[in-house]
Amino acid sequence: MKVIFVQPDGSEQIVEAEPGSSVMEAAVFEMIDGIIGMCGGICSCATCHCFVEEPWRALLPPPGPGETEMMNALDDVGPGSRLGCQIILTEHLDGIRLKVPKEQL
């Protein structure tokens, strides 16, 4: 399945990912600039913050309490803000578009 990362300069990086993996895992595996995943995906660092573009937001479950707590520590939170480690890729997310923030923490 495809995941599209949009960099702050508007350039796009399209990667292939396995269903069941997280957005963070796909980004780190493909070395996407701006997605660090320092904690390895256990929702404890927020260095996989990204902005989910419409209409993909409606296809995701709401953030859980741990994700919400981590997001509260960020300065650059906006519409569609999510942690990539908490977005598990499923077939219906094929082609999901995510904007990478200008900087992480």
N, CA, C and O atoms as a GROMACS GRO file, in nm:
protein
  420
    1MET      N    1   0.083  -0.118   0.000
    1MET     CA    2   0.000   0.000   0.000
    1MET      C    3   0.088   0.124   0.000
    1MET      O    4   0.202   0.119   0.044
    2LYS      N    5   0.033   0.234  -0.050
    2LYS     CA    6   0.110   0.358  -0.061
    2LYS      C    7   0.079   0.453   0.054
    2LYS      O    8  -0.034   0.464   0.100
    3VAL      N    9   0.185   0.521   0.100
    3VAL     CA   10   0.174   0.629   0.197
    3VAL      C   11   0.248   0.747   0.136
    3VAL      O   12   0.361   0.734   0.090
    4ILE      N   13   0.183   0.862   0.135
    4ILE     CA   14   0.242   0.982   0.074
    4ILE      C   15   0.275   1.082   0.183
    4ILE      O   16   0.188   1.128   0.256
    5PHE      N   17   0.404   1.116   0.193
    5PHE     CA   18   0.451   1.215   0.289
    5PHE      C   19   0.478   1.344   0.212
    5PHE      O   20   0.551   1.345   0.113
    6VAL      N   21   0.419   1.453   0.258
    6VAL     CA   22   0.436   1.583   0.195
    6VAL      C   23   0.528   1.666   0.284
    6VAL      O   24   0.494   1.696   0.399
    7GLN      N   25   0.642   1.703   0.231
    7GLN     CA   26   0.741   1.781   0.306
    7GLN      C   27   0.697   1.927   0.316
    7GLN      O   28   0.613   1.972   0.237
    8PRO      N   29   0.753   2.003   0.411
    8PRO     CA   30   0.716   2.144   0.426
    8PRO      C   31   0.733   2.226   0.298
    8PRO      O   32   0.663   2.325   0.278
    9ASP      N   33   0.826   2.186   0.211
    9ASP     CA   34   0.847   2.260   0.086
    9ASP      C   35   0.750   2.217  -0.024
    9ASP      O   36   0.757   2.267  -0.137
   10GLY      N   37   0.658   2.125   0.008
   10GLY     CA   38   0.559   2.079  -0.088
   10GLY      C   39   0.598   1.955  -0.167
   10GLY      O   40   0.515   1.897  -0.237
   11SER      N   41   0.725   1.914  -0.158
   11SER     CA   42   0.768   1.794  -0.229
   11SER      C   43   0.704   1.671  -0.164
   11SER      O   44   0.676   1.670  -0.044
   12GLU      N   45   0.683   1.569  -0.244
   12GLU     CA   46   0.618   1.447  -0.196
   12GLU      C   47   0.712   1.329  -0.203
   12GLU      O   48   0.791   1.316  -0.297
   13GLN      N   49   0.703   1.243  -0.102
   13GLN     CA   50   0.775   1.117  -0.101
   13GLN      C   51   0.670   1.008  -0.087
   13GLN      O   52   0.595   1.005   0.010
   14ILE      N   53   0.665   0.918  -0.185
   14ILE     CA   54   0.568   0.810  -0.184
   14ILE      C   55   0.641   0.682  -0.148
   14ILE      O   56   0.740   0.645  -0.211
   15VAL      N   57   0.591   0.614  -0.045
   15VAL     CA   58   0.656   0.491   0.000
   15VAL      C   59   0.555   0.377  -0.001
   15VAL      O   60   0.434   0.398   0.006
   16GLU      N   61   0.606   0.256  -0.011
   16GLU     CA   62   0.525   0.136   0.001
   16GLU      C   63   0.534   0.089   0.146
   16GLU      O   64   0.642   0.088   0.205
   17ALA      N   65   0.422   0.049   0.202
   17ALA     CA   66   0.418   0.002   0.340
   17ALA      C   67   0.330  -0.122   0.349
   17ALA      O   68   0.243  -0.145   0.265
   18GLU      N   69   0.355  -0.200   0.450
   18GLU     CA   70   0.276  -0.321   0.473
   18GLU      C   71   0.155  -0.289   0.560
   18GLU      O   72   0.167  -0.217   0.659
   19PRO      N   73   0.038  -0.341   0.524
   19PRO     CA   74  -0.077  -0.327   0.613
   19PRO      C   75  -0.041  -0.384   0.750
   19PRO      O   76   0.025  -0.488   0.760
   20GLY      N   77  -0.086  -0.316   0.855
   20GLY     CA   78  -0.055  -0.358   0.991
   20GLY      C   79   0.064  -0.285   1.050
   20GLY      O   80   0.083  -0.287   1.172
   21SER      N   81   0.143  -0.221   0.965
   21SER     CA   82   0.254  -0.140   1.017
   21SER      C   83   0.199   0.000   1.048
   21SER      O   84   0.088   0.034   1.007
   22SER      N   85   0.278   0.078   1.119
   22SER     CA   86   0.235   0.214   1.152
   22SER      C   87   0.294   0.312   1.051
   22SER      O   88   0.390   0.281   0.980
   23VAL      N   89   0.237   0.430   1.047
   23VAL     CA   90   0.291   0.538   0.964
   23VAL      C   91   0.435   0.566   1.005
   23VAL      O   92   0.521   0.586   0.920
   24MET      N   93   0.461   0.568   1.136
   24MET     CA   94   0.596   0.594   1.184
   24MET      C   95   0.693   0.488   1.135
   24MET      O   96   0.804   0.521   1.091
   25GLU      N   97   0.655   0.362   1.142
   25GLU     CA   98   0.742   0.254   1.096
   25GLU      C   99   0.773   0.269   0.948
   25GLU      O  100   0.887   0.251   0.905
   26ALA      N  101   0.672   0.300   0.869
   26ALA     CA  102   0.692   0.319   0.725
   26ALA      C  103   0.787   0.435   0.699
   26ALA      O  104   0.876   0.426   0.614
   27ALA      N  105   0.770   0.545   0.773
   27ALA     CA  106   0.854   0.664   0.754
   27ALA      C  107   0.998   0.637   0.794
   27ALA      O  108   1.091   0.674   0.721
   28VAL      N  109   1.018   0.574   0.908
   28VAL     CA  110   1.154   0.547   0.955
   28VAL      C  111   1.223   0.447   0.862
   28VAL      O  112   1.340   0.464   0.829
   29PHE      N  113   1.151   0.343   0.820
   29PHE     CA  114   1.210   0.243   0.730
   29PHE      C  115   1.256   0.306   0.600
   29PHE      O  116   1.361   0.270   0.546
   30GLU      N  117   1.178   0.401   0.550
   30GLU     CA  118   1.210   0.468   0.422
   30GLU      C  119   1.292   0.596   0.442
   30GLU      O  120   1.318   0.668   0.346
   31MET      N  121   1.331   0.624   0.566
   31MET     CA  122   1.414   0.741   0.601
   31MET      C  123   1.351   0.872   0.553
   31MET      O  124   1.417   0.953   0.487
   32ILE      N  125   1.224   0.891   0.586
   32ILE     CA  126   1.154   1.015   0.550
   32ILE      C  127   1.208   1.128   0.638
   32ILE      O  128   1.206   1.118   0.761
   33ASP      N  129   1.255   1.234   0.574
   33ASP     CA  130   1.302   1.351   0.649
   33ASP      C  131   1.191   1.406   0.736
   33ASP      O  132   1.077   1.420   0.690
   34GLY      N  133   1.223   1.436   0.862
   34GLY     CA  134   1.129   1.500   0.951
   34GLY      C  135   1.048   1.406   1.038
   34GLY      O  136   0.980   1.452   1.130
   35ILE      N  137   1.052   1.277   1.014
   35ILE     CA  138   0.984   1.179   1.099
   35ILE      C  139   1.094   1.097   1.166
   35ILE      O  140   1.164   1.019   1.101
   36ILE      N  141   1.109   1.115   1.297
   36ILE     CA  142   1.222   1.057   1.368
   36ILE      C  143   1.186   0.925   1.436
   36ILE      O  144   1.258   0.826   1.420
   37GLY      N  145   1.077   0.923   1.510
   37GLY     CA  146   1.036   0.801   1.580
   37GLY      C  147   1.135   0.759   1.686
   37GLY      O  148   1.169   0.641   1.697
   38MET      N  149   1.181   0.854   1.764
   38MET     CA  150   1.286   0.831   1.863
   38MET      C  151   1.252   0.720   1.963
   38MET      O  152   1.341   0.645   2.003
   39CYS      N  153   1.126   0.709   2.004
   39CYS     CA  154   1.090   0.610   2.105
   39CYS      C  155   1.063   0.472   2.045
   39CYS      O  156   1.039   0.376   2.119
   40GLY      N  157   1.068   0.461   1.914
   40GLY     CA  158   1.045   0.332   1.850
   40GLY      C  159   0.898   0.296   1.834
   40GLY      O  160   0.866   0.183   1.799
   41GLY      N  161   0.810   0.390   1.861
   41GLY     CA  162   0.668   0.365   1.837
   41GLY      C  163   0.586   0.333   1.959
   41GLY      O  164   0.478   0.274   1.947
   42ILE      N  165   0.634   0.370   2.078
   42ILE     CA  166   0.557   0.340   2.200
   42ILE      C  167   0.484   0.462   2.256
   42ILE      O  168   0.446   0.464   2.373
   43CYS      N  169   0.466   0.562   2.172
   43CYS     CA  170   0.387   0.681   2.207
   43CYS      C  171   0.444   0.754   2.328
   43CYS      O  172   0.371   0.792   2.420
   44SER      N  173   0.577   0.774   2.327
   44SER     CA  174   0.636   0.844   2.441
   44SER      C  175   0.730   0.957   2.402
   44SER      O  176   0.803   1.008   2.488
   45CYS      N  177   0.731   0.999   2.274
   45CYS     CA  178   0.824   1.106   2.238
   45CYS      C  179   0.765   1.212   2.145
   45CYS      O  180   0.812   1.326   2.146
   46ALA      N  181   0.666   1.181   2.068
   46ALA     CA  182   0.600   1.272   1.973
   46ALA      C  183   0.690   1.317   1.857
   46ALA      O  184   0.660   1.418   1.793
   47THR      N  185   0.798   1.244   1.829
   47THR     CA  186   0.885   1.281   1.716
   47THR      C  187   0.838   1.217   1.585
   47THR      O  188   0.912   1.215   1.486
   48CYS      N  189   0.716   1.166   1.585
   48CYS     CA  190   0.655   1.115   1.462
   48CYS      C  191   0.528   1.194   1.430
   48CYS      O  192   0.442   1.148   1.355
   49HIS      N  193   0.519   1.314   1.488
   49HIS     CA  194   0.404   1.400   1.464
   49HIS      C  195   0.390   1.428   1.315
   49HIS      O  196   0.488   1.453   1.246
   50CYS      N  197   0.268   1.424   1.267
   50CYS     CA  198   0.239   1.457   1.128
   50CYS      C  199   0.097   1.513   1.122
   50CYS      O  200   0.021   1.504   1.219
   51PHE      N  201   0.063   1.569   1.007
   51PHE     CA  202  -0.071   1.624   0.985
   51PHE      C  203  -0.141   1.539   0.880
   51PHE      O  204  -0.098   1.533   0.764
   52VAL      N  205  -0.248   1.474   0.920
   52VAL     CA  206  -0.325   1.390   0.828
   52VAL      C  207  -0.413   1.482   0.743
   52VAL      O  208  -0.490   1.562   0.797
   53GLU      N  209  -0.402   1.470   0.612
   53GLU     CA  210  -0.482   1.552   0.522
   53GLU      C  211  -0.625   1.498   0.511
   53GLU      O  212  -0.650   1.380   0.533
   54GLU      N  213  -0.717   1.588   0.477
   54GLU     CA  214  -0.853   1.546   0.443
   54GLU      C  215  -0.846   1.470   0.312
   54GLU      O  216  -0.759   1.501   0.231
   55PRO      N  217  -0.929   1.374   0.285
   55PRO     CA  218  -1.040   1.322   0.365
   55PRO      C  219  -0.999   1.208   0.457
   55PRO      O  220  -1.084   1.142   0.517
   56TRP      N  221  -0.869   1.185   0.469
   56TRP     CA  222  -0.818   1.070   0.544
   56TRP      C  223  -0.848   1.078   0.693
   56TRP      O  224  -0.861   0.974   0.759
   57ARG      N  225  -0.861   1.198   0.747
   57ARG     CA  226  -0.886   1.214   0.892
   57ARG      C  227  -1.009   1.137   0.937
   57ARG      O  228  -1.008   1.074   1.043
   58ALA      N  229  -1.114   1.141   0.857
   58ALA     CA  230  -1.240   1.077   0.894
   58ALA      C  231  -1.228   0.925   0.899
   58ALA      O  232  -1.313   0.859   0.959
   59LEU      N  233  -1.125   0.869   0.837
   59LEU     CA  234  -1.108   0.724   0.834
   59LEU      C  235  -1.031   0.671   0.953
   59LEU      O  236  -1.018   0.549   0.971
   60LEU      N  237  -0.979   0.761   1.036
   60LEU     CA  238  -0.898   0.719   1.151
   60LEU      C  239  -0.980   0.720   1.278
   60LEU      O  240  -1.071   0.802   1.294
   61PRO      N  241  -0.950   0.628   1.371
   61PRO     CA  242  -1.015   0.635   1.501
   61PRO      C  243  -0.964   0.759   1.575
   61PRO      O  244  -0.857   0.810   1.542
   62PRO      N  245  -1.038   0.808   1.673
   62PRO     CA  246  -0.990   0.925   1.748
   62PRO      C  247  -0.863   0.891   1.826
   62PRO      O  248  -0.839   0.775   1.859
   63PRO      N  249  -0.782   0.992   1.856
   63PRO     CA  250  -0.661   0.967   1.936
   63PRO      C  251  -0.698   0.913   2.074
   63PRO      O  252  -0.798   0.952   2.134
   64GLY      N  253  -0.615   0.821   2.122
   64GLY     CA  254  -0.633   0.768   2.257
   64GLY      C  255  -0.576   0.865   2.360
   64GLY      O  256  -0.516   0.966   2.323
   65PRO      N  257  -0.593   0.835   2.489
   65PRO     CA  258  -0.545   0.925   2.593
   65PRO      C  259  -0.393   0.948   2.590
   65PRO      O  260  -0.347   1.060   2.613
   66GLY      N  261  -0.316   0.843   2.562
   66GLY     CA  262  -0.170   0.858   2.557
   66GLY      C  263  -0.127   0.948   2.444
   66GLY      O  264  -0.038   1.032   2.461
   67GLU      N  265  -0.189   0.931   2.328
   67GLU     CA  266  -0.156   1.016   2.214
   67GLU      C  267  -0.196   1.161   2.242
   67GLU      O  268  -0.121   1.253   2.211
   68THR      N  269  -0.313   1.180   2.299
   68THR     CA  270  -0.360   1.315   2.332
   68THR      C  271  -0.264   1.382   2.429
   68THR      O  272  -0.232   1.500   2.413
   69GLU      N  273  -0.218   1.309   2.529
   69GLU     CA  274  -0.123   1.364   2.626
   69GLU      C  275   0.007   1.407   2.558
   69GLU      O  276   0.059   1.515   2.586
   70MET      N  277   0.059   1.324   2.469
   70MET     CA  278   0.183   1.358   2.399
   70MET      C  279   0.161   1.478   2.307
   70MET      O  280   0.248   1.564   2.297
   71MET      N  281   0.047   1.485   2.242
   71MET     CA  282   0.019   1.597   2.152
   71MET      C  283   0.010   1.729   2.228
   71MET      O  284   0.044   1.834   2.174
   72ASN      N  285  -0.037   1.724   2.352
   72ASN     CA  286  -0.048   1.845   2.433
   72ASN      C  287   0.089   1.908   2.461
   72ASN      O  288   0.096   2.026   2.496
   73ALA      N  289   0.196   1.831   2.446
   73ALA     CA  290   0.331   1.882   2.471
   73ALA      C  291   0.390   1.951   2.347
   73ALA      O  292   0.497   2.011   2.356
   74LEU      N  293   0.322   1.943   2.234
   74LEU     CA  294   0.374   2.000   2.109
   74LEU      C  295   0.329   2.144   2.090
   74LEU      O  296   0.220   2.183   2.132
   75ASP      N  297   0.415   2.222   2.025
   75ASP     CA  298   0.382   2.361   1.992
   75ASP      C  299   0.306   2.371   1.860
   75ASP      O  300   0.220   2.457   1.844
   76ASP      N  301   0.338   2.284   1.766
   76ASP     CA  302   0.288   2.294   1.629
   76ASP      C  303   0.172   2.199   1.604
   76ASP      O  304   0.174   2.122   1.508
   77VAL      N  305   0.070   2.204   1.689
   77VAL     CA  306  -0.046   2.117   1.672
   77VAL      C  307  -0.151   2.192   1.591
   77VAL      O  308  -0.174   2.311   1.614
   78GLY      N  309  -0.213   2.123   1.499
   78GLY     CA  310  -0.316   2.187   1.417
   78GLY      C  311  -0.415   2.084   1.368
   78GLY      O  312  -0.412   1.969   1.412
   79PRO      N  313  -0.503   2.124   1.277
   79PRO     CA  314  -0.600   2.030   1.222
   79PRO      C  315  -0.530   1.908   1.161
   79PRO      O  316  -0.437   1.922   1.082
   80GLY      N  317  -0.575   1.792   1.199
   80GLY     CA  318  -0.517   1.669   1.146
   80GLY      C  319  -0.394   1.621   1.218
   80GLY      O  320  -0.335   1.521   1.178
   81SER      N  321  -0.351   1.690   1.325
   81SER     CA  322  -0.231   1.647   1.398
   81SER      C  323  -0.252   1.509   1.459
   81SER      O  324  -0.352   1.484   1.527
   82ARG      N  325  -0.158   1.421   1.432
   82ARG     CA  326  -0.159   1.286   1.489
   82ARG      C  327  -0.016   1.240   1.506
   82ARG      O  328   0.076   1.297   1.447
   83LEU      N  329   0.003   1.138   1.588
   83LEU     CA  330   0.133   1.074   1.600
   83LEU      C  331   0.134   0.955   1.505
   83LEU      O  332   0.044   0.871   1.508
   84GLY      N  333   0.235   0.949   1.421
   84GLY     CA  334   0.244   0.843   1.322
   84GLY      C  335   0.250   0.704   1.382
   84GLY      O  336   0.206   0.607   1.319
   85CYS      N  337   0.303   0.692   1.503
   85CYS     CA  338   0.312   0.560   1.566
   85CYS      C  339   0.174   0.507   1.606
   85CYS      O  340   0.159   0.387   1.632
   86GLN      N  341   0.076   0.594   1.610
   86GLN     CA  342  -0.059   0.554   1.650
   86GLN      C  343  -0.153   0.534   1.532
   86GLN      O  344  -0.270   0.500   1.550
   87ILE      N  345  -0.102   0.555   1.411
   87ILE     CA  346  -0.183   0.531   1.291
   87ILE      C  347  -0.140   0.398   1.231
   87ILE      O  348  -0.033   0.387   1.170
   88ILE      N  349  -0.224   0.298   1.249
   88ILE     CA  350  -0.196   0.166   1.195
   88ILE      C  351  -0.256   0.158   1.054
   88ILE      O  352  -0.375   0.185   1.034
   89LEU      N  353  -0.172   0.122   0.960
   89LEU     CA  354  -0.213   0.120   0.820
   89LEU      C  355  -0.299  -0.002   0.790
   89LEU      O  356  -0.262  -0.116   0.818
   90THR      N  357  -0.415   0.025   0.732
   90THR     CA  358  -0.506  -0.080   0.687
   90THR      C  359  -0.536  -0.055   0.539
   90THR      O  360  -0.505   0.052   0.487
   91GLU      N  361  -0.595  -0.151   0.474
   91GLU     CA  362  -0.621  -0.141   0.330
   91GLU      C  363  -0.698  -0.014   0.293
   91GLU      O  364  -0.674   0.044   0.188
   92HIS      N  365  -0.791   0.029   0.380
   92HIS     CA  366  -0.871   0.147   0.345
   92HIS      C  367  -0.790   0.277   0.355
   92HIS      O  368  -0.840   0.383   0.318
   93LEU      N  369  -0.667   0.269   0.406
   93LEU     CA  370  -0.580   0.388   0.413
   93LEU      C  371  -0.478   0.392   0.299
   93LEU      O  372  -0.387   0.475   0.300
   94ASP      N  373  -0.494   0.304   0.201
   94ASP     CA  374  -0.402   0.304   0.087
   94ASP      C  375  -0.407   0.440   0.017
   94ASP      O  376  -0.513   0.484  -0.027
   95GLY      N  377  -0.291   0.506   0.008
   95GLY     CA  378  -0.283   0.638  -0.055
   95GLY      C  379  -0.292   0.753   0.043
   95GLY      O  380  -0.297   0.869   0.002
   96ILE      N  381  -0.295   0.725   0.174
   96ILE     CA  382  -0.306   0.830   0.275
   96ILE      C  383  -0.197   0.934   0.256
   96ILE      O  384  -0.082   0.902   0.225
   97ARG      N  385  -0.236   1.061   0.275
   97ARG     CA  386  -0.144   1.174   0.260
   97ARG      C  387  -0.123   1.238   0.396
   97ARG      O  388  -0.217   1.268   0.469
   98LEU      N  389   0.005   1.259   0.429
   98LEU     CA  390   0.043   1.315   0.558
   98LEU      C  391   0.144   1.427   0.537
   98LEU      O  392   0.243   1.409   0.467
   99LYS      N  393   0.119   1.541   0.599
   99LYS     CA  394   0.214   1.651   0.592
   99LYS      C  395   0.314   1.636   0.707
   99LYS      O  396   0.276   1.610   0.821
  100VAL      N  397   0.440   1.654   0.675
  100VAL     CA  398   0.548   1.648   0.774
  100VAL      C  399   0.565   1.789   0.831
  100VAL      O  400   0.572   1.885   0.755
  101PRO      N  401   0.572   1.803   0.965
  101PRO     CA  402   0.591   1.937   1.022
  101PRO      C  403   0.730   1.993   0.990
  101PRO      O  404   0.822   1.920   0.956
  102LYS      N  405   0.742   2.124   1.004
  102LYS     CA  406   0.870   2.190   0.976
  102LYS      C  407   0.980   2.139   1.069
  102LYS      O  408   1.095   2.127   1.029
  103GLU      N  409   0.943   2.109   1.193
  103GLU     CA  410   1.040   2.051   1.287
  103GLU      C  411   0.967   1.969   1.391
  103GLU      O  412   0.848   1.989   1.418
  104GLN      N  413   1.040   1.875   1.450
  104GLN     CA  414   0.986   1.792   1.557
  104GLN      C  415   1.047   1.841   1.688
  104GLN      O  416   1.166   1.870   1.695
  105LEU      N  417   0.966   1.850   1.790
  105LEU     CA  418   1.010   1.892   1.923
  105LEU      C  419   1.133   1.978   1.916
  105LEU      O  420   1.184   2.023   2.019
   0.00000   0.00000   0.00000
